Amino acid sequence: MKPLLHAVESSGAASPAIPFYAPAGNECALFELAWRRRLPLLLKGPTGCGKTRFVAHMAARLGLPLHTVACHDDLSAADLTGRYLLKGGDTVWTDGPLTRAVREGGVCYLDEIVEARKDVAVVLHPLTDDRRILPLERTGEELSAPQNFMLVVSYNPGYQSLLKALKPSTRQRFVAIEFDFLPAEQEIAVVTAESGLPADQVRPLVKLAARLRALKGQDLEEGVSTRLVVYAAGLIAAGLTPAEAVRAAMIEPLTDEPDVRAALVEVARAVVG
Ligand SMILES: Nc1ncnc2c1ncn2[C@@H]1O[C@H](COP(=O)(O)OP(=O)(O)OP(=O)(O)O)[C@@H](O)[C@H]1O
C-alpha cells in the first residue's frame, strides 16, 4: 500500500482548495483507509463539533467531489434516489442527490441520517454492503457504485430517541468514528484560525464553553458547540464586547428558559467578565 496515509495524517493545514480541519486523533487516516477499502463511514458526535468540516476536508484532500444532503424527518427514499417529474407535458426521470453521487462518484454525505424516514434504509442497504449497488425500482436500473464512490453518514447520539435510532442492520454496515469537542488548546487554535481573534482572547471563551458543556443533561439539552464559540469570537473580532458576544452566540442559542439563561449569564460573567 502506498504511504498516502502519512500525507493525510500529518497536518490539518489547508490550502485554499482544502477546508481547514484540525484532527483530534487518527480520523483522517481512518477515513482514507475506509475510502480505499470501499467501506461506508458513520460519524457520531454532538452538533457543531467538526463532522461536516472533516468530511469536506477529506473529500478535498482526496480530490473527490462532495455531495451533501441535510436529512430531515420528511426525507424519503425517493427524495434521495429521484422521481418522475412533469416537464413541459412530459414526465421526465430526475435523479436525486444519492443517485447523482453514485453516477458521478465521490463522497455522498448524509448529515443527520437518523432524521430521515425509515424507507431510506431500503436504498442504503444494498449500497453499503459488498454489493455496492443502487437499485432504482422506478426506472428498472441497477447502478453499480464506481470505485471512487463513498457513503458517509452522521448523526448526533444526544438527540436520539428510540424511535429514531438506527437499526443494527443499518449501523452494522458502517465503520464508525466517534467525535467529541477538541481538547482546550486545540479548540483555541481552531477558534483562533476560524475567527481571527487572538488566542489570548479566545482562551476565556473556550473555558466558558467547557463550563457550559458540563451542564448538559442538567439544565441544558446540549452543550455549546465549537461553531458557537467561533461565532462569539468572530463577533468580538468585529467589535462587540465579550459580554455581548457571549450572550448572543453562546447563551441565547442554548435556552429559552429565563431562569436557566440568568444562571448561564452568571457563569459567563465569572469566566469572561
Ligand atoms: N476540528 C476542527 N477543525 C476545524 N474547524 C472546526 C473543527 N471542529 C469544529 N470546527 C469549526 O466548527 C464549525 C462547526 O463544525 P461542523 O459544521 O463541521 O459541525 P458538525 O459536527 O457537522 O455539526 P452538525 O452536526 O450540527 O452538522 C466549523 O464550521 C468550524 O468553524
The ligand as an SDF file (V2000), in Angstrom:
LIG
                    3D

 31 33  0  0  0  0  0  0  0  0999 V2000
  -11.5340   20.0600   14.1020 N   0  0  0  0  0  0  0  0  0  0  0  0
  -11.9260   21.2010   13.5310 C   0  0  0  0  0  0  0  0  0  0  0  0
  -11.1570   21.8260   12.6140 N   0  0  0  0  0  0  0  0  0  0  0  0
  -11.5590   22.9740   12.0460 C   0  0  0  0  0  0  0  0  0  0  0  0
  -12.7170   23.6030   12.3350 N   0  0  0  0  0  0  0  0  0  0  0  0
  -13.5190   23.0400   13.2400 C   0  0  0  0  0  0  0  0  0  0  0  0
  -13.1760   21.8120   13.8750 C   0  0  0  0  0  0  0  0  0  0  0  0
  -14.1650   21.4990   14.7460 N   0  0  0  0  0  0  0  0  0  0  0  0
  -15.0770   22.4580   14.6590 C   0  0  0  0  0  0  0  0  0  0  0  0
  -14.7020   23.4020   13.7500 N   0  0  0  0  0  0  0  0  0  0  0  0
  -15.4430   24.6490   13.4930 C   0  0  0  0  0  0  0  0  0  0  0  0
  -16.7700   24.4280   13.9670 O   0  0  0  0  0  0  0  0  0  0  0  0
  -17.7130   24.6860   12.9310 C   0  0  0  0  0  0  0  0  0  0  0  0
  -18.8230   23.6800   13.0120 C   0  0  0  0  0  0  0  0  0  0  0  0
  -18.3640   22.4100   12.5980 O   0  0  0  0  0  0  0  0  0  0  0  0
  -19.2240   21.4340   11.6570 P   0  0  0  0  0  0  0  0  0  0  0  0
  -20.1730   22.2250   10.8230 O   0  0  0  0  0  0  0  0  0  0  0  0
  -18.2670   20.5500   10.9770 O   0  0  0  0  0  0  0  0  0  0  0  0
  -20.0350   20.6600   12.7870 O   0  0  0  0  0  0  0  0  0  0  0  0
  -20.9000   19.3280   12.6930 P   0  0  0  0  0  0  0  0  0  0  0  0
  -20.3160   18.4020   13.6910 O   0  0  0  0  0  0  0  0  0  0  0  0
  -21.0240   18.8710   11.2950 O   0  0  0  0  0  0  0  0  0  0  0  0
  -22.3050   19.8650   13.2140 O   0  0  0  0  0  0  0  0  0  0  0  0
  -23.8170   19.3750   12.8530 P   0  0  0  0  0  0  0  0  0  0  0  0
  -23.9360   18.0030   13.4360 O   0  0  0  0  0  0  0  0  0  0  0  0
  -24.6420   20.3930   13.5630 O   0  0  0  0  0  0  0  0  0  0  0  0
  -23.9380   19.4260   11.3570 O   0  0  0  0  0  0  0  0  0  0  0  0
  -16.9310   24.6310   11.6330 C   0  0  0  0  0  0  0  0  0  0  0  0
  -17.5040   25.4790   10.6710 O   0  0  0  0  0  0  0  0  0  0  0  0
  -15.5620   25.1060   12.0540 C   0  0  0  0  0  0  0  0  0  0  0  0
  -15.5550   26.5310   12.0970 O   0  0  0  0  0  0  0  0  0  0  0  0
  1  2  1  0
  2  3  1  0
  2  7  2  0
  3  4  2  0
  4  5  1  0
  5  6  2  0
  6  7  1  0
  6 10  1  0
  7  8  1  0
  8  9  2  0
  9 10  1  0
 10 11  1  0
 11 12  1  0
 11 30  1  0
 12 13  1  0
 13 14  1  0
 13 28  1  0
 14 15  1  0
 15 16  1  0
 16 17  2  0
 16 18  1  0
 16 19  1  0
 19 20  1  0
 20 21  2  0
 20 22  1  0
 20 23  1  0
 23 24  1  0
 24 25  2  0
 24 26  1  0
 24 27  1  0
 28 29  1  0
 28 30  1  0
 30 31  1  0
M  END
$$$$
